[in-house]
Amino acid sequence: MIYSVYITGLIGNPKQLFMKDIWKLPKYTVTATLQCAGNRRTAMSRIRKVKGVGWDVAAIGNAIWSGAKLADVLELVGIPKCSHATPSGGKHVEFVSIDKCKEENGGPYKASIPLSQAANPEADVLLAYEMNGETLNRDHGYPLRVIVPGVIGARSVKWLDSINIIAEECQGFFMQKDYKMFPPSVDWDNINWSTRRPQMDFPVQCAICSLDDVNMVKPGKITIKGYAVSGGGRGIERLDVSIDGGKTWVEASKLQKPGIPYISDSESSDKWAWVLFEAEADIRQSTEIVAKAVDIAGNVQPENVEVIWNLRGILNTSWHRVHVRIGHSNL
């Protein structure tokens, strides 16, 4: 059976596309970070119980994706670049997966993005067939997957089966009854899913990766390393590190590409990719080390997880905290 993708819906020219058709289109390469909305959920669950996989700080990854721009693909069915609607009233682009799931009662996983984003070449939405210079493997969505940079990972549908141009946003489970941001006052006994929009962009985020939640170290210098990223293509303007629980701060160095200074709004930087940070500290007593990021829009991570607690445990972007305990050697 030869793999193909059907593009249907509110368009005048439905089409069946084969991989040879995708390969004929210009090939673009985009470095982008995909982050699960539930990244750092574990810390949120310590406040109050939440529903979801207990991710720590690693439900996130950065890769070099290659494929055709969705804007070019949509032109094949008569949708001009930068369109907001089709003549038939299509305003959203739905991606349907080959993958079936119990939440859809055995139907396919699906998600959507606005047509204005899908048809915008500057949004860099890809139908990707390569990852890090190699053919996509099965786990990452072979033979074709969607990459929606700057948006929570749930919208970057793997194992693409079809694309539908629709009037309203996708009505699938993971768009309508999951991945929505509710206030701390909402729990499972009073939730009304229709009162919130599906989450798309992710907020500014950072995490320390060189240290565990609790660490035993000898007195002296330590290196603090981690990642920072913000949604919507917003670069990282500043990364602050504290070694006294947030009383005083120093600015960490930032790096994205070896040998090239990282500037948050420079064309030489990858606006969809994470930034790695590093700071050195002289630790003489047990303490709490904290990191927080600021993006180019001035958005900063909230100080405490309590104020952003939500029943699904998504978007924990609070200051990242690790504890260091001094251990003296007997030698």
C-alpha atoms as one frame of an Amber mdcrd trajectory, in Angstrom:
protein
   0.000   0.000   0.000   1.451   3.383  -1.014   1.301   6.091   1.656  -0.640
   9.252   0.836  -2.266  12.227   2.536  -5.752  13.443   1.613  -6.511  17.176
   1.732 -10.250  17.725   1.864 -12.928  19.937   3.391 -13.992  23.487   2.578
 -11.916  23.786  -0.576 -12.750  23.603  -4.239  -9.922  21.270  -5.188  -9.504
  18.250  -2.841  -6.329  16.312  -3.468  -4.528  13.085  -2.651  -0.818  13.740
  -2.172   1.895  11.108  -2.278   5.375  11.477  -0.838   6.727  12.179  -4.332
   4.448  15.231  -4.438   5.729  16.441  -1.067   9.357  15.876  -2.087   8.872
  18.022  -5.215   8.084  21.064  -3.072  10.914  23.281  -1.751  12.606  21.657
   1.239  12.903  23.805   4.348  14.823  23.143   7.542  13.592  24.526  10.864
  15.205  24.068  14.263  12.352  23.884  16.749  11.689  22.818  20.313   8.687
  20.603  20.970   7.435  20.689  24.542   4.629  18.697  26.089   2.123  20.948
  27.826   2.629  18.703  30.859   6.366  19.360  31.162   7.262  19.784  34.871
   3.866  18.410  35.922   5.464  16.491  38.808   6.218  19.702  40.709   2.620
  20.844  40.269   1.295  17.542  41.604   3.160  18.150  44.891   0.824  21.071
  45.564  -2.417  19.235  44.819  -3.197  16.099  42.884  -3.353  16.525  39.113
  -4.298  14.154  36.300  -1.597  13.206  33.814   1.796  11.602  33.257   4.263
  12.627  35.950   6.789  14.473  33.822   9.778  16.150  35.432  11.814  18.647
  33.338  12.472  16.442  30.297   9.129  16.310  28.422  10.800  18.553  25.881
  13.215  18.197  22.980  14.977  20.263  20.363  15.583  19.006  16.816  16.311
  20.048  13.261  13.208  19.287  11.207  13.111  19.213   7.405  10.196  18.990
   4.999   7.718  21.025   2.991   6.106  24.160   4.360   2.407  23.657   4.933
   1.811  26.988   3.196   3.264  25.484  -0.011   1.187  22.328   0.376  -2.012
  24.326   0.800  -1.279  26.215  -2.399  -1.598  22.881  -4.225  -5.291  22.858
  -3.309  -5.855  26.492  -4.217  -5.303  28.223  -0.876  -3.044  31.266  -1.384
  -0.315  32.062   1.107  -1.349  34.208   4.093  -5.031  33.305   3.661  -7.349
  33.688   6.634 -10.312  31.882   5.108 -11.262  29.909   2.015 -14.189  31.039
  -0.195 -16.205  28.167   1.296 -15.630  29.394   4.856 -12.665  27.264   5.928
 -10.786  28.978   8.758  -8.979  26.101  10.452  -6.671  23.309   9.323  -7.242
  19.956  11.011  -4.561  17.272  11.091  -5.788  13.686  11.433  -3.399  10.925
  12.480  -3.260   7.296  11.496  -2.885   6.645  15.234  -6.076   5.605  17.007
  -6.745   6.370  20.673  -9.251   5.468  23.367 -10.051   9.125  24.077 -11.567
   9.325  20.586 -13.461   6.060  21.202 -11.073   4.231  18.930 -11.002   7.006
  16.349  -7.935   8.910  15.202  -5.935  11.465  17.154  -6.474  14.924  15.686
  -5.778  18.590  16.283  -6.048  21.872  14.395  -4.462  25.282  13.973  -5.916
  28.456  12.424  -5.642  28.708   8.631  -3.976  32.101   9.089  -1.093  30.316
  10.817  -1.016  27.306   8.510  -0.888  29.420   5.336   1.699  31.865   6.671
   5.204  30.932   5.460   6.717  32.922   8.342   5.040  30.564  10.849   7.314
  27.763   9.551   4.680  25.036   9.941   6.148  21.955   8.270   5.058  18.623
   6.939   8.314  17.037   8.063   9.904  13.888   6.704  13.380  14.306   8.232
  14.671  14.861  11.760  18.281  15.815  12.471  19.251  15.091   8.888  17.813
  11.583   8.797  14.516  10.099   7.658  11.916  10.321  10.419  11.846   7.135
  12.462   8.632   5.419  13.439   8.451   6.806  16.974   8.776  10.378  15.705
   6.036  10.107  13.092   7.315   8.337   9.950   6.628   8.864   7.148   5.178
  12.354   7.618   4.327  14.488  10.600   3.288  18.040  11.321   5.643  20.437
  13.092   3.946  23.532  14.534   6.788  25.580  16.066   6.177  27.601  19.212
   3.027  25.667  20.090   2.474  22.869  22.630   3.550  19.503  21.280   0.009
  18.096  21.163  -0.688  20.085  17.969   2.304  18.638  16.046   0.437  15.553
  14.881   2.486  12.446  14.036   1.747   9.748  11.427  -0.298  12.144   9.305
  -3.276  10.584   7.500  -5.298  13.547   6.246  -5.688  17.317   6.369  -9.158
  18.842   6.585 -10.021  22.482   5.982 -12.830  23.217   8.444 -14.931  26.198
   9.569 -14.420  25.833  13.326 -11.508  24.509  15.336 -11.155  20.734  15.614
 -13.740  19.148  17.895 -11.465  16.259  18.886 -10.938  15.243  22.518  -7.446
  16.714  22.830  -8.624  20.079  21.522 -11.891  20.343  23.452 -11.563  18.260
  26.621  -7.863  18.418  27.357  -4.918  20.829  27.171  -6.857  23.839  28.366
  -5.652  26.207  31.077  -8.029  26.506  34.041  -7.598  28.544  37.246  -6.801
  26.879  40.601 -10.463  27.230  41.646 -11.607  24.714  39.005 -11.548  21.001
  39.810 -13.174  17.909  38.324 -16.475  18.521  40.107 -17.043  21.994  38.606
 -15.186  21.963  35.290 -16.814  23.318  32.126 -14.497  22.610  29.209 -16.339
  24.959  26.858 -15.312  28.030  28.879 -11.654  27.801  27.797  -9.918  27.867
  24.432  -7.483  25.110  23.435  -3.948  25.934  24.515  -1.634  26.813  21.629
   1.527  28.866  22.354   3.452  27.858  25.447   4.636  30.469  27.991   8.260
  31.290  28.783   9.944  28.348  30.485  13.314  27.288  31.866  14.755  24.418
  33.871  18.063  23.536  35.505  19.349  20.254  34.063  22.811  19.893  35.596
  21.443  19.372  39.117  18.771  17.084  40.539  15.973  18.223  42.847  18.239
  17.478  45.802  22.035  17.358  45.477  24.938  16.572  47.776  27.983  18.631
  46.806  31.324  19.604  48.293  31.923  23.265  49.181  33.231  25.218  46.218
  32.409  26.089  42.647  29.571  24.385  40.769  28.245  24.893  37.251  24.534
  25.459  36.758  23.245  24.538  33.283  19.822  24.225  31.703  17.447  25.257
  28.929  15.116  28.189  28.339  12.431  28.578  25.672   9.333  30.623  24.952
   6.401  29.999  22.655   5.294  31.945  19.608   8.841  32.510  18.349   9.717
  34.819  21.235  13.435  34.735  21.979  14.995  34.603  25.443  16.148  38.029
  26.569  17.536  37.119  29.975  18.160  34.153  32.214  18.518  34.848  35.933
  20.031  32.461  38.469  19.919  32.770  42.259  21.907  30.746  44.790  20.024
  32.061  47.819  16.448  31.082  47.063  15.651  34.169  45.012  16.967  36.950
  47.234  19.754  37.970  44.849  20.338  37.163  41.196  23.078  36.907  38.581
  22.577  36.741  34.826  23.568  33.463  33.175  25.311  33.233  29.809  23.191
  32.010  26.873  24.151  29.860  23.914  22.206  28.453  20.982  24.749  27.804
  18.220  28.446  27.037  18.856  30.663  30.020  18.112  27.781  32.436  17.457
  26.705  34.889  20.194  23.041  34.464  21.001  20.958  37.624  20.477  17.266
  37.141  21.191  15.896  38.972  18.158  18.748  38.394  15.696  18.190  36.711
  12.332  21.182  34.506  13.157  19.230  32.969  16.051  16.644  30.201  15.765
  13.472  31.789  17.099  11.663  28.460  17.533  14.530  26.719  19.378  15.562
  26.537  22.997  18.517  28.429  24.426  21.041  26.772  26.716  22.240  28.703
  29.760  25.186  28.394  32.108  26.312  30.076  35.315  28.995  29.348  37.884
  28.452  29.688  41.604  30.532  29.320  44.730  28.488  27.239  47.154  29.593
  27.269  50.799  26.396  26.241  52.557  23.225  24.301  51.893  20.869  26.411
  49.801  18.161  26.600  47.158  19.220  27.396  43.594  16.599  29.062  41.397
  16.378  29.889  37.687  13.897  32.086  35.819  13.753  33.277  32.223  12.484
  36.461  30.584  11.495  36.526  26.900  11.720  39.418  24.426   8.141  40.470
  25.224   9.082  40.902  28.889   7.138  37.813  29.974   8.666  36.271  33.084
   8.013  33.005  34.874   5.757  33.170  37.945   7.495  32.792  41.276   5.292
  30.048  42.710   3.573  27.017  41.248   0.568  27.466  43.566  -0.779  30.431
  41.606  -0.821  28.490  38.304  -1.981  25.103  39.635  -4.567  23.509  37.366
  -6.295  20.149  37.455  -4.490  18.751  34.378  -1.098  19.932  35.549  -0.200
  21.772  32.358   2.086  24.752  31.768   4.067  24.639  34.983   6.375  27.507
  34.146   7.108  28.613  37.698  10.665  29.397  38.806  12.676  26.186  38.697
  14.157  25.297  42.067  16.734  22.726  43.123  18.262  22.140  46.533  21.935
  21.788  47.290  23.246  20.278  50.505  26.865  20.553  51.507  28.614  17.266
  52.211  32.123  17.311  53.690  34.572  14.589  52.688  36.163  12.450  55.426
  39.384  12.067  53.391
